[in-house]
Amino acid sequence: MTALCVSLLGQPVFADSFAPVGPEQAGFDSVRLQRLDRFLDAAVAEGRMPGFAILLARHGQLVSLKTFGKKNIATGEPVATDTIFRIASMSKVVTGAALMILFEENKFDLDHPVSKFIPEFANLKVYAGTDAAGKPILVDPVHPPTMRELMSHSAGFGYGTTDHPADKLLAAEKPFSAPNLQELVRRFSRAPLTDQPGTTWRYGAQVDISGHIIEKLSGMRFGDFLQQRLFGPLGMNDSGFYVPPAKLSRLAPAYSGDRATGKFVEVKTPNAIALPNIAPTSPPALESGGGGLFSTVTDYARFAQMLNNGGELDGVRILSPATIEMMGTNMLPAKALEAGIPRPPVHFDNNIGFGLDVQVMLNPRAAGSLVGKGTMSWHGAYAGWVWVDRANDIICVGMAQRLGAYPDYVFDDIEQVQKLVYQALVHPER
């Protein structure tokens, strides 16, 4: 692990990265691990990705920290280990951990109704089709959405980005144009749920709603809570909802692929969900816990290692081991797993579930995966990923800057990278 120093003020000061170790010492075959490098090199050379950074660690030691491709295509500047990325939905795991800090402080239980903390949700309705005149039929939920369902994406809240009729009604409310999280939940309260709570997994703004709950339970602005309770204690000095002007030169531009030319185009038009601010040098009005954070691969690895360690890093305790175990426990009922989800490439079945803001590998070999049982993972819209494999004591974090829709880019999920990592783990007993 990184060394812990103490400043004159008595606050922890952290080194920048994990102590390096040779691949063989960590149980990897270095020749086999080069297959991953070749795969990532090819992704850049073939024009599928502009660039990215990847960090692989085992037993809290750095096995590999590498960068590939360009941070800025126009200038030719390469990706660096301290490049700052928009991490999109990788933010969700951070928000989930932050909410569990308040769970440990007995501020809520998983089966509390969400409306206990957001009164605006007391009269939610569920979309149930249309009547003869084509008007929406709205019915009462079979039970109020719970905190457990909110954190497992089974509460019935959409994102306002799909063709589902309820999602279109939500889109009309323009929730992500709200000036703050309080107004965001008000706009959500005016739209129906897409599904009955607990019946299916549907990707939505559940985690943004969680951000508002954190504000209400803590009495702090969401970003301030993250800084004081997570980023500061963990030494994540380059993480947050904005990038200070002095660090802006380290921010990777966002790119999308132009199908007509086959080239990357810098995204300069803000998008309420995926790209709310092009040059975010001050705290945004709406701090999106679902997709608004910035970070570096080394910063996020400290967060991932804390999860892997059972809630502690370098002598700083964030959560208890039991809480980390709970986050990595499947919370979806069997009927939801069997129903699957309408959002490729993500899929769930009896072998792959979802815990509290993380995907959970229940039976990896039956699922066709080489990761360890109980591996927690998620990814982001810019093709980044994180997984935490406590069974094998492995974390892996990748960050990129390409925005695109499945199957438009190579990293539409993390399974290809996982396969190349674990085929190189030839001595897991080490």
C-alpha positions in Angstrom: 0.0 0.0 0.0 1.0 3.6 -0.2 2.9 5.1 2.6 1.0 7.3 5.1 2.8 10.5 6.2 1.5 13.0 8.7 1.5 16.7 8.0 2.2 19.4 10.6 -1.6 19.8 11.1 -2.0 16.1 11.9 -4.0 15.3 8.8 -3.1 12.3 6.6 -1.0 13.0 3.5 -0.9 10.3 0.9 1.6 9.2 -1.7 0.5 9.4 -5.3 0.3 5.8 -6.2 0.6 2.2 -4.8 4.0 0.7 -4.2 5.0 -1.0 -7.4 5.6 -4.8 -7.6 6.7 -7.1 -10.4 3.8 -8.9 -12.1 5.3 -12.3 -11.1 5.4 -11.3 -7.5 1.7 -10.6 -7.7 0.9 -13.9 -9.4 0.8 -12.7 -13.0 2.7 -14.0 -16.0 4.2 -10.8 -17.4 4.3 -12.3 -21.0 0.6 -13.1 -20.8 -0.2 -9.7 -19.4 1.3 -8.1 -22.5 -1.7 -9.4 -24.4 -3.7 -6.7 -22.6 -1.2 -4.1 -23.7 -1.4 -5.2 -27.3 -5.2 -5.1 -27.2 -5.2 -1.6 -25.8 -2.5 -0.5 -28.3 -4.6 -1.8 -31.1 -7.7 0.0 -29.9 -5.8 3.3 -30.4 -4.0 2.3 -33.6 -7.2 1.1 -35.3 -9.0 4.4 -34.4 -11.4 2.9 -32.0 -10.3 5.0 -29.0 -8.4 8.3 -28.7 -6.6 7.3 -25.5 -7.0 6.0 -21.9 -5.2 5.1 -18.7 -5.4 1.8 -16.8 -4.3 0.8 -13.3 -4.1 -2.8 -12.1 -3.3 -3.6 -8.5 -3.2 -6.8 -6.4 -2.7 -7.0 -2.6 -2.6 -3.2 -2.5 0.5 -3.1 -4.7 0.8 -1.6 -8.2 1.1 -4.3 -10.9 0.6 -2.0 -13.9 -0.1 1.7 -14.5 0.0 2.5 -18.2 -1.4 5.1 -20.6 -2.3 4.8 -24.3 -3.0 7.2 -27.0 -3.7 10.9 -27.0 -5.3 13.1 -24.3 -5.7 15.8 -26.9 -5.9 14.9 -30.5 -5.5 18.5 -31.8 -2.2 19.1 -29.9 -1.0 15.5 -29.9 -0.5 15.6 -26.1 -0.5 12.0 -24.8 -2.6 10.7 -21.9 -0.7 10.9 -18.6 -1.1 9.1 -15.4 -2.5 12.3 -13.8 -4.8 13.1 -16.7 -8.2 14.2 -15.4 -11.2 12.4 -17.0 -15.0 12.8 -16.9 -15.9 9.5 -15.2 -19.6 9.5 -16.0 -21.5 6.6 -14.3 -18.4 5.5 -12.4 -19.7 8.3 -10.2 -22.5 6.0 -9.1 -20.3 3.7 -7.1 -18.9 6.7 -5.2 -22.3 8.1 -4.4 -23.4 4.6 -3.2 -20.5 4.4 -0.8 -21.2 8.0 0.4 -24.8 7.1 1.1 -23.7 4.0 3.1 -21.6 6.3 5.3 -25.0 7.7 6.4 -26.5 4.2 6.6 -23.8 3.3 9.2 -24.7 6.4 11.1 -28.3 5.0 11.4 -29.8 7.8 9.2 -31.8 5.3 7.2 -32.6 1.6 6.7 -32.7 -0.2 3.3 -36.4 -0.9 3.6 -37.4 2.7 4.5 -39.6 4.3 1.7 -37.7 6.9 -0.3 -40.6 9.2 0.5 -39.6 9.3 4.2 -36.7 11.5 3.0 -38.3 13.0 -0.1 -41.9 14.0 0.7 -42.4 15.0 -2.9 -42.5 11.3 -3.7 -45.4 10.5 -1.4 -47.9 10.3 -4.3 -45.9 8.7 -7.1 -47.8 6.9 -9.8 -46.8 4.0 -12.1 -47.3 4.0 -15.9 -49.6 1.2 -16.9 -50.3 1.8 -20.6 -52.8 4.0 -22.3 -56.6 4.2 -22.5 -58.8 4.2 -25.5 -58.1 7.9 -26.0 -54.4 7.4 -26.0 -53.9 9.0 -22.6 -51.5 7.4 -20.0 -53.0 5.1 -17.4 -51.4 5.8 -14.1 -51.8 3.5 -11.1 -50.6 3.4 -7.6 -47.4 1.6 -6.8 -47.8 -1.8 -5.2 -45.6 -0.4 -2.5 -43.7 2.9 -2.1 -40.1 2.6 -3.6 -37.6 1.7 -0.9 -34.0 2.8 -0.4 -32.9 -0.7 -1.3 -34.7 -0.4 -4.6 -33.4 3.1 -5.2 -29.8 1.8 -4.7 -30.3 -1.3 -6.9 -32.0 0.5 -9.8 -35.3 -1.3 -9.3 -37.3 1.6 -7.9 -38.9 2.5 -11.2 -37.2 5.8 -11.9 -36.0 6.4 -15.5 -33.5 8.7 -17.0 -35.8 10.5 -19.5 -33.6 9.2 -22.4 -35.5 6.1 -23.8 -38.6 5.5 -25.8 -40.5 4.2 -22.8 -43.7 6.3 -22.5 -43.0 7.1 -18.9 -39.5 8.1 -19.8 -40.9 10.5 -22.4 -43.1 12.1 -19.8 -40.1 12.5 -17.6 -38.1 14.0 -20.4 -40.8 16.7 -20.8 -40.0 17.8 -17.2 -36.4 18.4 -18.2 -35.1 17.2 -14.8 -31.4 17.6 -15.6 -31.9 21.2 -16.5 -33.0 21.8 -12.9 -30.9 24.4 -11.0 -30.3 22.1 -8.0 -31.1 18.6 -6.7 -34.1 19.8 -4.8 -35.7 20.9 -8.0 -34.6 17.8 -9.8 -36.6 15.6 -7.4 -39.6 17.9 -7.7 -39.5 17.3 -11.5 -39.2 13.6 -11.0 -42.2 13.6 -8.7 -44.4 15.0 -11.6 -43.6 12.0 -13.9 -44.8 8.4 -13.4 -42.5 5.5 -12.6 -41.6 3.3 -15.5 -42.3 0.0 -13.6 -43.7 -1.2 -10.4 -41.0 -1.0 -7.7 -39.0 -4.1 -7.3 -40.0 -5.8 -10.5 -37.2 -5.0 -12.8 -33.8 -3.3 -13.1 -34.0 -0.2 -15.1 -31.1 2.3 -15.5 -32.2 5.7 -14.3 -31.5 8.7 -12.1 -31.8 6.8 -8.9 -28.3 7.8 -7.9 -28.9 11.5 -8.6 -31.9 11.2 -6.2 -29.6 9.6 -3.7 -27.4 12.7 -3.9 -30.3 14.8 -2.7 -31.0 12.4 0.1 -27.3 12.7 1.2 -27.8 16.5 1.3 -30.9 16.2 3.4 -29.5 13.6 5.8 -26.2 15.3 6.3 -27.2 18.9 6.1 -24.4 19.5 3.7 -24.1 20.3 0.0 -23.5 17.0 -1.8 -20.1 17.9 -3.2 -19.0 19.2 0.2 -20.0 15.9 1.8 -18.0 13.9 -0.8 -15.0 16.1 -0.2 -15.1 15.9 3.6 -16.1 12.3 4.1 -14.5 10.5 1.1 -12.1 12.5 -1.2 -10.2 14.3 1.6 -9.8 11.3 3.9 -8.7 9.1 1.0 -6.3 11.5 -0.5 -8.2 11.8 -3.7 -6.9 15.3 -4.5 -8.1 15.4 -8.1 -11.7 14.2 -7.7 -14.8 16.3 -7.5 -17.6 17.9 -9.5 -15.4 20.5 -11.1 -11.8 21.1 -12.1 -10.0 24.1 -10.6 -8.6 26.5 -13.2 -5.0 25.5 -12.2 -5.7 21.9 -13.2 -7.8 22.5 -16.3 -4.9 21.8 -18.6 -4.9 18.2 -17.3 -8.6 17.6 -18.3 -9.0 15.3 -21.3 -11.4 16.7 -23.9 -14.5 14.6 -24.7 -14.7 13.0 -28.1 -17.3 11.2 -30.1 -16.9 9.1 -33.3 -18.0 10.6 -36.6 -19.4 7.7 -38.5 -19.1 9.5 -41.9 -15.4 10.2 -41.6 -14.3 7.6 -39.1 -12.5 10.2 -37.1 -13.0 11.6 -33.6 -14.7 14.9 -33.1 -14.4 16.9 -29.9 -17.7 17.3 -28.1 -18.3 21.0 -27.5 -22.0 21.2 -27.0 -23.1 20.5 -23.4 -25.5 17.6 -22.8 -27.5 17.7 -19.6 -26.6 14.2 -18.6 -23.4 13.1 -20.3 -21.6 16.5 -20.6 -23.2 19.1 -18.4 -20.2 21.5 -18.6 -17.4 21.7 -21.1 -15.0 23.8 -18.9 -16.2 23.0 -15.4 -14.0 25.4 -13.3 -16.5 26.0 -10.5 -19.0 23.9 -8.6 -22.0 23.1 -10.9 -25.5 24.1 -9.8 -26.6 20.5 -10.2 -24.1 18.0 -8.7 -24.9 14.8 -10.4 -24.0 11.8 -8.3 -25.0 9.6 -11.2 -22.5 10.9 -13.7 -21.0 14.3 -12.9 -17.7 13.5 -11.2 -14.1 14.1 -12.5 -11.2 12.0 -11.4 -7.9 10.4 -12.3 -7.1 6.8 -12.6 -4.8 6.9 -9.5 -7.4 8.8 -7.5 -10.2 6.4 -8.3 -7.9 3.5 -7.6 -7.6 4.7 -4.0 -11.4 4.6 -3.7 -11.5 1.1 -5.3 -8.8 -0.1 -2.9 -10.7 1.1 0.0 -13.7 -1.0 -1.1 -11.3 -4.0 -1.7 -9.9 -3.6 1.8 -13.3 -3.8 3.5 -13.7 0.0 3.9 -10.3 1.1 5.0 -7.2 2.6 3.3 -3.8 3.5 4.9 -5.3 3.6 8.4 -8.3 5.7 7.4 -11.6 3.9 7.9 -14.5 5.0 5.7 -16.9 2.0 6.0 -17.1 -1.2 7.9 -16.3 -4.6 6.3 -19.9 -5.7 6.8 -21.1 -2.6 4.9 -18.8 -3.4 1.9 -20.2 -6.9 2.0 -23.7 -5.6 1.9 -22.9 -3.3 -1.1 -21.6 -6.4 -2.9 -24.7 -8.5 -2.1 -27.3 -9.0 -4.9 -30.4 -7.0 -4.0 -32.5 -7.8 -7.0 -35.3 -10.4 -6.6 -35.3 -13.5 -8.8 -38.1 -12.2 -11.0 -36.1 -9.0 -11.8 -33.0 -11.1 -12.7 -35.1 -13.4 -14.9 -36.7 -10.4 -16.6 -33.4 -9.0 -17.7 -32.9 -5.4 -18.7 -33.5 -3.3 -21.9 -30.0 -1.8 -21.9 -27.2 -3.6 -23.8 -24.5 -4.5 -23.1 -25.4 -4.8 -19.5 -27.3 -8.0 -18.6 -28.5 -9.8 -15.5 -29.5 -13.4 -14.9 -29.1 -15.9 -12.1 -25.3 -15.6 -12.4 -25.0 -11.8 -12.5 -26.8 -9.5 -10.1 -26.8 -6.0 -8.7 -26.1 -4.8 -5.2 -26.1 -1.3 -3.8 -25.0 0.8 -6.8 -22.6 -1.9 -8.1 -23.0 -4.9 -10.4 -22.2 -8.1 -8.6 -20.8 -11.4 -10.1 -22.8 -14.2 -8.4 -21.5 -17.2 -10.3 -18.6 -16.1 -12.6 -17.8 -19.3 -14.3 -21.4 -20.0 -15.3 -21.6 -16.4 -16.5 -18.5 -17.0 -18.7 -16.3 -14.7 -16.7 -12.8 -15.3 -15.2 -13.2 -12.8 -12.3 -13.7 -13.9 -8.7 -17.0 -14.6 -7.1 -18.5 -11.5 -5.6 -16.6 -9.1 -7.9 -18.2 -5.6 -7.8 -18.0 -3.5 -11.0 -19.4 -0.7 -13.1 -18.5 1.4 -16.1 -19.1 4.9 -17.5 -20.3 6.5 -20.7 -16.8 7.6 -21.7 -15.7 3.9 -21.8 -14.1 3.9 -18.4 -14.5 1.0 -15.9 -13.8 -0.2 -12.4 -13.9 -3.6 -10.8 -13.1 -4.8 -7.3 -12.4 -8.5 -6.9 -12.0 -9.2 -3.2 -11.8 -12.9 -3.7 -8.5 -12.4 -5.7 -7.5 -9.1 -4.0 -7.5 -7.3 -7.4 -8.7 -3.9 -8.4 -8.6 -2.5 -11.9 -9.5 1.0 -13.0 -9.6 2.3 -16.6 -10.5 5.8 -17.8 -11.1 7.1 -21.3 -12.7 10.1 -23.0 -14.8 8.7 -25.8 -18.5 9.3 -25.6 -20.6 6.9 -27.7 -23.5 4.6 -27.8 -23.4 0.8 -27.8 -21.9 -0.8 -30.0 -20.1 2.3 -31.3 -16.9 1.8 -29.3 -14.7 -1.1 -28.2 -15.1 -0.6 -24.5 -18.9 -0.9 -24.3 -18.3 -3.1 -21.3 -15.3 -4.3 -19.3 -15.5 -8.1 -20.0 -12.8 -8.0 -22.7 -10.3 -6.3 -20.4 -11.2 -8.6 -17.5 -10.5 -11.7 -19.7 -7.0 -10.4 -20.6 -6.2 -9.6 -17.0 -7.3 -13.0 -15.6 -5.8 -15.2 -18.2 -2.5 -13.7 -17.0 -3.2 -14.5 -13.3 -1.5 -17.9 -13.3 -0.6 -18.1 -9.6 -3.7 -16.8 -7.7 -2.3 -18.3 -4.6 0.5 -15.8 -4.4 
